[in-house]
């Protein structure tokens, strides 16, 4: 707390202020502890593991963000009640003034975040930077490592394509889990259904829509008996279902801080002439 407000507390000796601060601690401390506990529980339930490393942050982070928004609204209510019971005009002015400044900064920050999340710019930049693609010469086996979703559970592999760059050439394509790859069980490839593409040729590229899989380690395995140049693309997307919940929450923060700042303005204006400190 600000030193000036501490001095006012000593001078005022208000029982209501002391009671409000005690209630504030009773309300906030268990919830802050609860945030850490719930975060750990949802990490565990969502399958967090060390080997291979997987820390699914999406769902725990979403739940915690909702909780933080609720805490912010509770904090606004406590501040309004505390200002109401302050006897000193200077204390009321200081609290309103500083709350307004913090609200303005919060509105700017959450406004930018909200804009980025509601427009396709951010997802597109993330997808472009995370895509796995290259041109390689396949002579025998060429395994390319990937995971169908990232280690923090935000992005996923959307599709995989393989293009043969040489004339009159072909390459067999296997999408296979790391476990089956190490055991040599190539028949357990993901694209083993009759209507799934299983090779890429000069005339027809390989294209496969990836299903939504749980986290695991996979290989894009390219096999050719003769040297052949190919280009592969593992396209990664940030689904809207991962973006829009946080966009809506950022809008919630933006509206909450805007309302709080608007409520502080008349209080600040009312007590500005009587306030000793600025």
N, C-alpha and C positions, 0 to 999 in steps of 0.2 A: 504493500500500500504506500501511497505517496506520503512523505514526511509531513507535509502541511495538513493532510487529512488526519494523520495520527495525532497531531497537535490539537486539531479541532475535536477529536474524540475525547481527549483528556479534558479539554475545557468544557465540553458539553455534558459529558458524563451521562449520556442518554441511555436509559435501560432498553428502549426500543432498538437502538442501534446495536447494542451488545447482543440482544436477542436475535436480531436479523442475521448478524455475522455468525452466530452459533448455529442457526438453522441452515445457513448457507454451507457451512462445513459439513453438517450432518447430511445434507442433500448431495453434495458434490463428491466427498471423499469415497463413499461406497461405490458411487458410479464410476469414478476414475479407476478404482481397483477392479471393478467389474469389467471395464473395457479391456484391460490386459487379460483377464481370465477368459472372457468370451472370445477374444482374438485367438488365444492359444487353443481353446476347445475347437473352434471352427477350423483352424489349421489342421488339427489332428483328424477331425471328422472328414475333411476334404482330401485326406490322403497324403499329407506332407511326409517326406522321406529324405534321408540323407544320401542313399545310393540306389539308383541314380538320384541326384539332387533334384528335389521338386518342392517348391514352396508356394502353394496355391493361394495367392494373396487376394484375388478378386473378391470372393464372397466375404471373407473376414473384413477386408478393407471397406467394402460397401456397407456392411452392418455397422462398423465402427463410425463411419462417416455420418450415417443417419443418427447414431447416438450422440455424436459431437454436435450436430445441428440442434438436437433436443437440449443438450447442455447449454448451448449458446442462448437459446430462447429462455431457459431457466435463469441464466445469468442476467439477461435483460430485465426480467421481472424483479429479481432481487435488487438490481441497481435502481430501478424506478421506485421500489418500496423504500429503499435506504435514503434516496434523495428526498422522498416525501417526509421522512421523520427527522431529517437534518434540521437543526435549528438555525445554523449559521448560513447566511446568504452566500458568503464566500465559499463555504464547503459545497453548497449546491451548485454554484457557478463552476467551480473547479471540476467537479464530477461530471457535470453536463458538457463542459468544454472538452475535456479529455475523451469522454465517451464519443462525442461527435467526431473528433479527429480520428480516433480508431475506426469508427464506422465508415468514414470517408475512404480511408486506406483499404478497408475490407471490401467496400463496394467496388473500388477500382480493381483490386486483385480478382475478386470473384466474377466481376464483369468480363475481364479478359479471359479467365478460365471458361466461363460459360460460352463466350463467343467462339473460342477454339474448339470446344467439345460439340457445339451445335452445328459447326460447319465441317465440311469434309476435309479441310486442309490438314488437320492434325492426323486423322487416321491414314490419309494417303501418304503423308511423309513417313509415318511409322512403317507402313507396309512396304514402301519403296526401299527403306533402309534395311529392313529385315529379310527381304527376298533373297533366296539362295539360287544363284545361277552362274553358269560358267560353260566354257567350251573345253572338252577333253578328248583325248584320243583313247579309245577303248581297244585294248589288245588283251583278250582274255576276260578278266573280271575287273570292273571298276565300281567299288562301293562308295556311295555318298551318304554320309551320316546326317540325320535330321530327327527332330521330335515333332509329332503331330500337333502339339500345342507347346507354348513356351513354358519355361520352368516356373513362371509366376502366374500362369493361367489367365492371361489376358488375350493373347493372339493364338491363332490356329492356322494350320496349313489348309488353304482353300483348294488348290489343285496342283497337279504335277504334269509337266509336259516334257517330252524329249523329241528333238529334231535331228535327223541324220543330215550331215552336211556334205557327205560324199555321194557320188553317183553310183547307182546300182549296188547299194549297201543296205544292210539292216542290222539291228541290234535288239536282243531280247531284253525286256524290262521287267524287273521284279521289285515290288514294294513289299518289304518283308521286315518283321520285327527283328531286333538285334539278337534275341534269344534263338529264333529259328535260323537266322543267318549263321550264328556261331556253331549251331548243331548241324548245319548243312541241309536243313529241311526246306529246300527251296520250293517244294510243292505247297507249302503253307503260306505262300505269298498272298498279299491282300487282294491283288487283282487276279484272282484265280477263277472267277465265275466265267461261264461260257461267253457272255456278252461283254466282258471286260477286255480292253485292249491289252495285249501282251507283248507287243513289239513295236518298234519304230522303223520305218523304211524311208527310202528316198522320196517315195511318192506320198506317204501317209505318216504324219507325225503321231507320236503317242500322246494321248491326253486322258487324264484320270481325275475325276472329282473325288476328293478325299472325304470319306465319312467323318462324322464328329467322333473322334476316338478319345479314350482316356489317355493320360500321360504314359508314354513309354518311349524307348529308344528304337528308331527304325533305320533302315537302309534303303536307299534307292540303288538297286543293283543292276548295272548294265553289263551284258555279256555278249561278246562277239568272238568268233574263231579267227577272224582276220582283223587287222587294224582298221578302225573306222573313226572318223571325227564326228562328234555329236555335240549338240548344245542341250543342256537341261535347265529347266526352270522350276523351282519349288516356290510357288506363290503363297505368301502369308498375308492374312487379313486380320484386322482388328474389328470384330463384329459389332454392329450397332447395339446389340444387346449388352455389350461390354462398355459402350460409350455413353448411351443415353441415360442410364440411371445416375451416373456421376454428373452429367449435364443438368439433369433435373435437380439434383442435390445442390449443385453450384448456384442454380437459379434460386433455390430455397434460401441459401446463405445470403445471396444478393438481396432478395426481398426482405429478409429478416433484419439485416444490418441497415438497409434503407429506412425501414419503419422505425428502428431504434434510433437512428440518427435524426429522423424527423421529429420524434418525440422529445429528444434532447434539446432541439433548437429553441422552442418557446421557453423552456426552463432556463436555458443559458441567457436568453434575451431578457427574461423577467428579472433575473438577479444580477445582471451585468453592472448596473449602476451602483448597487449596494456592496458589491464584492470588493474586498480589500486587496486580495491577491489575484494576479492574472496568470 
